[in-house]
Every structure is written in structure tokens, then in C-alpha cells.
């Protein structure tokens, strides 16, 4: 006798969501970085509308996951920090967005 539930995780698209990216601020950071090769810390902070400390903490989480690369340098004598999605970060973001789309599409089908 077979059952349609082959694995404990099942086939629901929510299993494709990335727990690291799913948090609203981190999702917003990754979405902002997905649109560019790299972005200055201040630009991301202002775009996502968070404080320096909140952005720093969330970027640290994304960096530990291997999704964001942080580069420090100078423009003239002023220190700057640039953020960029890694290839793994771009792949994870694309998969996360695909899972969100699948969930949304499924909701439309379920509503019949």
C-alpha cells in the first residue's frame, strides 16, 4: 500500500522557503542586493528603512549563511562598506521567490 506522503517534509511549496531569507528585513536586504552587483551599506540601510545596527545584525546573519559578501574599503578618506549577494545567495533568493510564487498560485487554485 502506498501513500502520497513520501517524505516527512511533503511536497508543499513552503518546504522550499529559506528560513534565513524569510525574515522580512533579511528578505528586503536580499531583494535589494539582487538588483545590483553590489551596494553601499548606507544605500541598503536607506532603501530597507532600518537603522545601522539592525542592518548590521541582519547582514551578519546573511553573511554567516554564505548569502552576502561584505567588503570594506575607503572612498577618499571615508570608510565604506559594500554588500553583495554571493552566487549561493542569488540561488537561494531565486528558490525562495519560486516557493513564494508556488504558494500564492496554490492559494488561488484552492480558492477555486
C-alpha positions in Angstrom: 0.0 0.0 0.0 1.4 3.4 -1.0 0.7 6.8 0.3 1.0 10.2 -1.3 3.2 11.4 1.5 6.6 10.1 0.5 8.8 12.2 2.9 8.3 13.9 6.3 8.6 17.3 4.6 6.0 16.6 2.0 5.5 18.3 -1.3 4.0 21.6 -0.2 6.0 24.5 -1.6 6.5 26.0 1.8 9.3 23.5 2.3 11.2 25.4 -0.4 11.2 28.6 1.7 14.6 29.6 3.1 14.4 30.2 6.8 17.4 32.6 6.7 15.9 34.8 3.9 12.3 34.5 5.0 12.5 37.1 7.8 11.1 40.4 6.4 14.1 42.6 6.9 16.5 39.9 5.5 14.2 39.3 2.6 14.2 43.0 1.8 18.0 43.2 2.1 18.4 40.3 -0.3 15.9 41.6 -2.7 17.7 45.0 -2.8 21.0 43.3 -3.4 19.6 41.0 -6.1 19.1 44.1 -8.3 22.8 45.0 -8.4 26.3 43.6 -8.3 27.0 45.4 -5.1 25.6 48.2 -3.0 26.9 50.6 -0.3 25.7 49.8 3.2 24.1 53.2 3.5 22.1 52.7 0.3 20.8 49.4 1.6 20.0 50.8 5.0 18.0 53.7 3.5 16.2 51.5 1.0 15.2 48.9 3.5 14.4 51.7 6.1 16.3 50.2 9.1 18.9 51.5 11.5 22.6 50.8 11.1 22.6 48.3 13.9 19.6 46.4 12.6 21.1 46.2 9.1 24.5 45.2 10.5 22.9 42.4 12.6 20.9 41.1 9.7 23.8 41.3 7.2 25.9 39.3 9.7 23.2 36.5 9.7 23.2 36.5 5.9 27.0 36.5 5.7 27.2 33.5 8.1 24.8 31.7 5.8 27.1 32.4 2.8 24.5 34.6 1.1 26.1 38.0 1.4 29.7 39.1 1.0 30.9 42.2 2.9 33.7 44.3 1.6 35.2 47.2 3.5 37.3 50.0 1.9 37.6 53.7 1.5 36.3 56.4 -0.8 38.9 59.1 -0.3 39.4 59.1 3.4 35.9 58.0 4.3 35.4 54.3 5.2 32.8 52.5 3.2 31.1 49.1 3.4 29.8 47.4 0.3 27.4 44.4 0.3 26.9 41.9 -2.5 24.9 38.7 -2.9 27.1 35.7 -3.4 26.2 33.1 -6.1 24.7 31.0 -3.3 22.7 34.0 -2.1 21.3 34.6 -5.6 20.4 30.9 -6.0 18.7 30.8 -2.5 16.8 34.1 -3.3 15.6 32.7 -6.6 14.5 29.4 -5.0 12.8 31.3 -2.1 10.9 33.5 -4.6 9.9 30.5 -6.6 8.5 28.8 -3.5 6.5 32.0 -2.6 5.1 32.1 -6.1 4.1 28.4 -5.9 2.4 29.0 -2.5 0.5 32.0 -3.9 -0.6 30.1 -7.0 -1.7 27.2 -4.9 -3.9 29.5 -2.8 -5.6 30.8 -5.9 -6.3 27.2 -7.1 -7.5 26.1 -3.6 -9.9 29.1 -3.5 -11.5 27.7 -6.7 
